[in-house]
Amino acid sequence: MEHLDPTDREKILSSIRTIPDFPKPGIQFKDITTLLNNPDAFGTLMTHLEKRYAGRNLDYIAGIDARGFIFGAALADRLGIGFVPVRKKDKLPYTTVSEKYSLEYGFDEVEIHIDAFGEDTACRSDAPRVLLVDDLLATGGTASAASRLIGRVGADCVECCFILELGFLKGREKIDAPVYSVIEL
């Protein structure tokens, strides 16, 4: 099951609420809280992701702060593998590696623990295989930085998975890993 069938796509998409003019005028914010509190739609999504990634020999799921934690941790549990958080700057308690990325006005930064994928990962010949997960792909800055972080600590980001992609923003062009979006808008 590589791609979502049309019935399941509609079930998931119709469970996501659009909030006009949030956080600022002109933005059509995609609110996933209505997907999360709909057990049928959420279960359909997670079953799709589990089937897609079950045979991929993944070692870890990395989720981007904060909504990527929800989907990534649930998927990691279903696949029986570890979950690694990629957090905003100064939110992780141990030694970290960070990566800056540009925003519309300025920069932001994400971090990962230096040993997120095990001790001495950078010295191994068989890099851990990691799937990066987040809820939304827009301009691609955060995901691109997170993917680079995974490589910097010695793992292989084999794919970046998003629940929604705003294709018109061309965010996937910034990411140096394969991209899969469950639903492209």
C-alpha positions in Angstrom: 0.0 0.0 0.0 2.2 2.8 -1.3 -0.5 5.4 -1.6 -3.8 6.2 0.1 -7.0 5.1 -1.7 -9.5 7.9 -2.5 -12.1 6.8 0.1 -9.5 6.9 2.9 -8.0 10.1 1.6 -11.4 11.8 1.8 -12.0 10.4 5.3 -8.7 11.8 6.6 -9.0 15.1 4.7 -12.6 15.8 5.8 -11.5 15.3 9.4 -9.0 18.2 9.2 -10.5 21.6 10.0 -9.4 24.7 8.1 -9.2 27.9 10.1 -9.2 31.1 8.0 -6.8 33.9 8.7 -4.8 32.1 11.4 -2.2 33.0 12.6 -2.5 36.0 10.3 -4.7 37.3 7.5 -4.6 35.2 4.3 -3.4 32.0 5.9 -5.7 29.0 5.7 -4.5 27.0 8.7 -4.9 23.2 8.6 -5.9 22.2 12.2 -5.1 18.5 12.8 -6.7 18.5 16.3 -10.0 17.4 14.6 -8.1 14.5 12.9 -6.6 13.5 16.3 -9.9 13.4 18.1 -11.6 11.3 15.3 -10.5 7.7 16.1 -11.8 6.4 12.7 -9.8 8.9 10.6 -6.7 8.7 12.8 -6.8 4.9 12.8 -7.1 4.9 9.0 -4.1 7.2 8.7 -2.0 5.2 11.1 -2.9 1.9 9.4 -1.9 3.4 6.0 1.4 4.6 7.4 2.1 1.3 9.2 1.4 -0.7 5.9 3.6 1.7 3.9 6.6 1.5 6.2 6.3 -2.1 7.7 8.8 -3.7 5.3 11.3 -0.8 5.0 13.8 -2.0 7.6 13.6 1.2 9.6 15.5 1.5 12.8 14.0 4.8 14.1 11.3 7.3 13.5 12.3 11.0 14.1 9.5 13.4 14.6 9.7 17.2 14.3 8.6 19.4 17.2 5.7 19.2 18.1 3.0 17.7 15.8 5.5 15.3 14.3 5.8 13.8 17.8 2.2 12.7 17.7 2.3 10.9 14.4 5.9 9.7 14.6 5.6 8.2 18.1 2.4 6.4 17.2 4.0 5.0 14.1 7.2 4.0 15.9 5.0 2.1 18.4 3.1 0.3 15.7 6.4 -0.7 13.9 8.1 -1.7 17.2 11.0 0.7 16.7 12.5 3.7 18.6 11.3 7.3 18.4 13.6 10.3 18.4 12.4 13.9 18.9 13.8 16.7 16.8 13.1 19.8 18.9 13.3 23.6 18.9 16.5 25.1 20.3 17.2 24.7 24.0 14.4 22.1 24.6 16.6 18.9 24.9 18.4 18.2 28.1 21.5 16.4 26.9 24.3 17.3 24.5 22.8 18.3 21.1 23.7 19.1 17.5 21.8 22.0 16.0 20.9 23.2 12.5 19.7 26.6 11.5 17.2 27.3 8.8 15.7 30.4 7.3 12.2 31.8 7.9 10.4 34.6 6.2 12.0 37.1 8.6 15.1 35.6 10.2 16.2 32.2 11.3 15.1 29.4 13.6 17.0 26.3 14.8 16.3 22.7 15.6 18.3 20.2 17.6 18.8 16.5 18.2 20.7 14.6 20.9 24.2 13.7 19.7 23.5 10.1 20.6 19.9 10.0 19.4 20.5 6.9 17.3 22.9 5.1 19.6 26.4 5.5 20.9 29.1 6.0 18.2 26.6 6.1 15.4 29.0 8.3 13.3 31.7 5.5 13.5 29.4 2.7 12.3 29.6 1.4 8.7 25.9 0.5 8.7 24.1 3.8 9.5 20.7 3.5 11.2 17.8 3.9 8.8 15.5 6.8 9.9 12.1 8.0 8.7 11.4 11.7 9.4 7.8 12.5 10.2 5.9 15.8 10.5 2.3 16.9 10.0 2.8 19.5 7.3 5.2 20.3 4.5 5.0 23.9 3.6 8.2 25.8 2.6 10.5 22.9 3.7 12.9 24.8 5.9 12.3 22.8 9.1 12.2 19.4 7.4 15.4 20.2 5.5 17.2 21.2 8.6 15.9 18.1 10.5 17.0 15.8 7.7 20.5 17.3 7.7 20.7 16.8 11.5 19.9 13.1 11.1 22.8 12.8 8.8 25.1 14.8 11.0 24.7 12.4 13.9 25.5 9.4 11.7 22.1 8.1 10.6 20.5 7.9 7.1 17.3 9.8 6.6 15.7 7.4 4.1 12.5 9.3 3.6 10.5 12.3 4.9 6.8 11.7 5.5 4.2 14.4 5.9 0.4 14.0 6.5 -0.3 17.1 4.4 1.8 18.9 1.8 1.1 22.4 0.4 2.5 21.6 -3.0 2.3 25.2 -4.3 5.0 26.2 -1.8 7.5 23.7 -3.4 9.0 22.7 0.0 10.0 19.3 -1.2 12.6 20.9 -3.4 14.6 22.0 -0.4 14.8 18.5 1.1 17.7 16.2 0.3 15.8 13.0 0.9 12.8 11.3 -0.8 9.5 12.9 0.3 6.1 11.1 0.7 3.0 13.1 1.5 -0.2 11.3 2.4 -2.3 14.2 1.0 -1.1 16.9 -1.2 -3.1 20.1 -1.4 
